[in-house]
Amino acid sequence: MVADALSRKSLHMSSLMAKEMDLIEEFRDLSLVCEVTPRSVRLGMLKLTNPF
């Protein structure tokens, strides 16, 4: 039973790590724009679409 539980935990951790990597790649691909002003920092997202 203990070995089975550890096996499931290992599989679950692998799944979480794969999802984390997907999220990191999606965040990287957001093309965030950062504008620093004397009073603030503005973050925006640039989204380009092709209607065709």
C-alpha positions, 0 to 999 in steps of 0.5 A, spaced: 500 500 500 505 504 501 509 503 495 502 504 491 501 511 494 508 513 493 507 511 486 501 515 485 504 521 489 510 521 484 505 521 478 501 527 481 508 531 482 510 529 474 503 532 472 503 538 476 510 540 473 508 539 466 502 543 468 507 548 471 511 548 465 505 550 460 503 556 464 510 558 464 510 558 457 504 561 456 506 567 460 512 568 456 508 568 450 503 574 453 508 579 450 507 583 456 509 591 455 511 594 461 511 602 462 515 605 468 513 612 469 515 617 475 509 615 479 507 608 477 509 602 473 504 600 468 503 593 465 499 591 459 498 586 454 499 586 446 494 582 443 495 581 435 489 578 431 488 576 424 481 577 421 483 572 415 
